[in-house]
Amino acid sequence: MMVFHSKIDRFCRIILMIVVFIIGLVTIGPLFVEEEITILPSFIMSAIFTLTTSFIAWISFSIKYVFNDEYLLVKGGPF
């Protein structure tokens, strides 16, 4: 059995950074626009941003290929 981790090229990294930036604008951006900031919405939006970007990074950076004798198994993220 041989295991290989996938490499991520520059284009994919740029796309991932753009996606994280857009998610940040959507979730955390409104907190800076509002005049009155309360704790609960800021905590919820920060948690959504953290969980979403962590899940995207986990799926993107943990892809690996396992070559067995009879088949190829592709694993990535929580799957």
Summary of the structure (lengths in Angstrom):
residues: 79
radius of gyration: 17.8
end to end distance: 19.4
largest distance: 61.8
contacts: 174
relative contact order: 0.19
helix: 58%
strand: 15%
